[in-house]
Amino acid sequence: MSEFQGCQLPEDLHYDLDYVWARPEEDGTFTIGVTDPAQTMSGRLQKARIKKVGTHLEAGRHVATLESGKWAGGVPVPFAGAVIARNDTLLENPHLINIDPYGDAWIARVRPDDPATALERLHTGPDAVAALQDWIKRYDVQCMRCSD
């Protein structure tokens, strides 16, 4: 795990280089969440709406909408696919994203329509970490974790 300005950046995840991460699962699905710098910039999250299981989404459509006192925005999926699971815990406690963005606060699992092209818009490894570090510098982010 890389760390930059207090932001955790796991090298094994795939990133849209803005604020979404995706983790391939053994069953061909992808777990989707938001990055540590993104949760920091959003502030303490107060509300989460996540698409229902079975919902089909085109690439770029929002699988979730998150709201804090100063920000509201969607969490886009990087590929077309169907929601096969959602993290219902976040509906009651969206603030968990501010505490554990890469662990217990995953947002949804999505089965891509075309697994062969699902990673085309995503980046991973040292190049992704370097690009995310540039993002952190550009927005002058100093990550911090909220407590419960």
Helices and strands as residue ranges (DSSP letters): E 2-4, E 7-9, E 14-15, E 20-24, E 30-34, H 36-42, E 45-50, E 56-57, E 62-68, E 72-76, E 81-86, H 89-92, H 96-99, E 108-112, G 115-117, E 123-124, H 125-138
